[in-house]
């Protein structure tokens, strides 16, 4: 590893530690670049690169001409390597998971949905729309489709509540085994709902097909994660 990259990592790691133990509280302004450079014995360019790393993971925010501040609410972080529920990743980040169901509707699939799910054009699904919360703050909006054939006959749709993964495991005795996901950046004023929706326009869309044993389709989900409130990581190696 190049020496410059090593120094950047050292500075960013130490600042991350300082934030995590409360040396810098949410909303605090970090020392200016010149002071941080003197503290760590590095160049201002190295400090700037380290701060960019922290900003990329939503730990800090920079106001040009003002300074760099510790983010008021650190983003939930989740790895993409492991299949887990959103609620599970929120709890793993040390925050309280919650969700609010906006609607549950049984309807015919649209042609593009049926094609995506590999189902016939006449198929129906239970469409669920949910707000995903961390410590009471909305971090994502999810549009989910469960094939109607998956559900017991005359199933009361209002009984579907909380985590869909938990519902599949505990109510239907079905375990999601794998998922095929696409990731897209989305800019839109028409994704979410509720009082907070109008203040958000940038999202990371996780477009996923979930499968169980025997490649049985369990769920098609389109989850729009609010940029800055939910961050994904991928572990890469040579």
BASE-178745 format. One line per 8 residues: number of its first residue (from 0); their letters; for each residue x, y, z of C-alpha. Coordinates in pm, 1 decimal. Each point is the difference from the previous one (the first is absolute). Layout:
<sites>
NUM> a> X Y Z; ...
</sites>
This chain:
<sites>
0> xxxxxxxx> 0.0 0.0 0.0; 128.0 349.9 -82.1; 115.3 209.4 293.5; -252.7 273.4 -84.3; -286.8 -249.1 11.5; 131.4 -132.9 332.6; 3.1 347.2 154.8; -349.6 77.1 -127.3
8> xxxxxxxx> -126.5 -325.0 152.2; 174.9 75.4 330.5; -157.3 345.5 27.1; -349.1 -114.4 -105.1; 13.1 -299.3 237.2; 102.7 216.5 295.1; -269.9 258.7 -72.5; -256.4 -279.0 -37.7
16> xxxxxxxx> 104.7 -131.8 342.7; -23.0 347.0 154.3; -353.2 41.1 -136.0; -108.9 -347.2 115.8; 115.4 55.4 360.4; -155.6 345.5 19.7; 308.7 221.5 -12.8; -190.2 178.0 -276.0
24> xxxxxxxx> -376.0 -2.9 53.4; -266.1 22.1 -272.8; -6.8 355.4 -131.8; 351.9 86.1 125.2; 235.9 168.3 -243.3; 329.4 -179.7 -50.2; 327.9 192.8 27.4; 99.4 181.7 -318.4
32> xxxxxxxx> 219.0 -181.2 -253.4; 314.1 189.2 104.4; -45.1 -98.9 365.9; -69.1 -364.2 -87.9; 307.5 -2.7 -225.7; 217.9 123.7 289.2; -157.9 -249.9 242.7; 69.8 -298.9 -224.4
40> xxxxxxxx> 321.6 128.1 -157.0; -137.1 -32.2 -353.3; -80.7 230.4 -290.2; -330.4 182.1 -35.7; -61.5 -206.2 -315.7; 18.4 -316.3 210.7; -245.4 144.4 253.1; -232.7 103.2 -281.5
48> xxxxxxxx> 5.4 -353.3 -145.8; -71.7 -150.5 343.0; -296.0 232.5 50.0; -134.5 -97.3 -341.7; 6.2 -364.4 110.9; -202.4 85.8 309.6; -243.0 207.4 -205.0; -47.7 -289.4 -244.1
56> xxxxxxxx> -119.9 -215.7 289.7; -225.8 280.6 131.5; 191.3 41.4 326.8; 68.9 366.0 -70.4; -137.7 274.1 -221.6; 192.6 289.6 -148.7; -135.0 350.9 -37.9; 233.1 178.1 -238.6
64> xxxxxxxx> 138.3 315.0 153.6; -128.4 -100.6 343.9; 160.2 -330.9 99.4; -50.4 -373.0 45.2; -257.6 -120.3 252.2; -83.2 -335.2 156.8; -322.7 -123.0 -157.3; -303.5 42.3 225.4
72> xxxxxxxx> -118.3 -355.8 -72.8; 259.2 -246.6 -130.5; -122.2 -209.6 -290.7; -104.3 -359.0 46.7; 268.1 -216.1 -161.7; -53.6 -339.6 -161.8; 216.6 -236.1 -201.2; -134.3 -136.2 -325.2
80> xxxxxxxx> 176.2 -335.4 29.3; -242.1 -150.9 250.9; -373.2 -47.0 -51.8; -176.3 152.2 298.7; -315.4 193.9 75.8; 15.1 378.6 7.4; -114.2 -11.0 362.4; 294.2 -226.5 81.8
88> xxxxxxxx> 251.9 238.5 -154.8; -151.0 293.8 190.1; 26.4 -185.5 331.3; 356.9 -103.0 -86.0; 80.2 372.0 -30.0; -110.0 46.2 360.4; -328.9 170.7 -82.4; -362.2 -94.2 58.8
96> xxxxxxxx> -172.4 -136.8 -309.6; -359.2 81.5 -84.1; -236.5 25.1 -291.8; -334.1 147.8 -88.3; -221.8 -170.3 -255.9; -160.2 246.2 -238.5; -205.5 -255.1 -194.9; -60.4 -369.9 -69.1
104> xxxxxxxx> -175.6 -69.0 -329.9; -66.0 -316.6 -198.7; 20.1 89.8 -370.0; 91.1 -143.0 -342.5; 364.8 35.1 -96.3; 93.0 254.2 -261.2; 159.1 -151.9 -313.6; 351.4 118.0 89.1
112> xxxxxxxx> -37.4 -130.9 356.9; -117.8 -340.9 -119.8; 293.0 -18.6 -242.2; 247.5 101.1 272.4; -140.6 -260.4 240.2; -20.4 -273.0 -263.4; -375.7 -42.6 55.1; -289.2 -18.7 -243.6
120> xxxxxxxx> -170.3 319.6 -111.9; -315.9 -107.4 187.8; 177.0 -28.4 337.0; -94.5 207.3 303.0; 202.7 113.0 299.1; -34.9 162.5 337.0; 152.3 344.6 -33.5; 133.3 149.1 321.9
128> xxxxxxxx> 123.8 355.1 45.5; 202.5 72.3 313.7; 206.4 272.3 160.7; 315.7 -142.5 161.0; 110.7 177.5 317.7; 316.0 15.8 211.7; -48.8 158.1 342.3; -329.5 139.0 -128.9
136> xxxxxxxx> 159.0 168.8 -304.1; -100.7 -112.0 -349.3; 303.8 -145.7 -179.7; -173.9 -172.0 -293.8; -326.0 -55.1 -185.6; -71.5 -352.7 -121.1; -234.9 -129.7 -267.4; -30.4 -379.7 32.9
144> xxxxxxxx> -183.1 -264.3 -201.5; -73.9 -346.9 140.3; -146.3 -253.3 -247.9; -355.7 -70.1 110.7; 65.1 -373.9 -40.5; 241.1 27.5 292.9; -271.6 96.1 247.4; -258.2 -225.5 167.0
152> xxxxxxxx> -345.8 10.3 -154.5; -214.6 286.0 136.7; 301.9 144.0 182.3; -93.5 328.9 177.4; 255.6 238.2 -151.6; -8.0 229.5 302.4; 172.7 -276.6 197.0; 317.7 64.3 -197.5
160> xxxxxxxx> 188.2 239.7 222.8; 359.4 71.5 96.2; 287.4 -168.9 -179.9; -97.3 -198.1 -311.6; 295.0 -236.1 56.7; -132.2 -72.0 349.6; -348.6 -58.1 -142.9; 136.5 -246.2 -256.6
168> xxxxxxxx> 197.8 -192.2 261.6; -243.4 -2.7 290.7; -339.6 0.3 -170.4; 67.9 -188.1 -324.5; 305.2 -205.7 109.2; 190.3 123.9 -305.4; 363.0 109.4 14.9; 140.7 241.9 -261.5
176> xxxxxxxx> 321.7 -155.4 -128.2; 129.1 236.7 -265.8; -76.0 323.5 -178.8; 87.0 157.5 -332.1; 39.5 373.8 40.0; 52.8 302.1 -219.9; 107.1 337.1 140.2; -99.5 329.9 -155.6
184> xxxxxxxx> 35.3 366.5 90.5; -336.8 175.2 -12.1; -93.2 366.7 11.2; -373.3 59.2 45.5; -246.1 205.3 201.6; -266.9 -270.4 -30.1; 139.3 -302.1 185.2; -117.9 24.8 358.0
192> xxxxxxxx> -291.0 126.6 204.9; -59.9 164.1 333.7; 122.8 332.9 141.8; 368.3 -76.3 -63.7; -34.4 -106.0 -363.8; 19.2 343.5 -162.2; 345.0 64.2 149.9; 153.5 -303.3 -174.7
200> xxxxxxxx> 81.6 -38.5 -367.5; 313.6 -218.5 -17.3; -26.4 -375.3 54.7; 190.8 -322.9 -45.6; -240.3 -253.7 -149.7; 54.3 -364.8 88.4; -203.5 -196.8 -254.5; -10.4 -362.1 120.6
208> xxxxxxxx> -148.9 -339.8 -74.7; 5.1 -232.2 302.1; -4.1 -378.5 -34.1; -48.1 -294.3 234.0; 71.5 -370.6 -33.6; -25.0 -136.8 -350.6; 31.6 352.1 -142.0; -355.9 79.4 103.6
216> xxxxxxxx> -70.5 370.5 -39.8; -98.9 151.0 333.6; 11.6 373.7 -40.2; 71.2 279.8 -243.7; 101.5 313.2 185.9; 89.2 350.2 -110.9; 140.3 184.6 298.1; 100.8 363.6 -27.4
224> xxxxxxxx> 260.3 84.9 264.3; 31.3 370.4 80.1; 347.3 120.8 -92.3; 200.6 82.8 311.3; -221.7 -201.9 235.1; 85.2 -351.3 -119.0; 335.7 -100.9 -145.7; 109.0 -322.6 -167.9
232> xxxxxx> 347.9 -151.1 7.3; 158.4 -278.3 -201.3; 309.4 -183.6 122.0; 236.2 -44.4 -293.8; 332.2 -178.3 -14.3; 252.6 -112.9 -256.2
</sites>
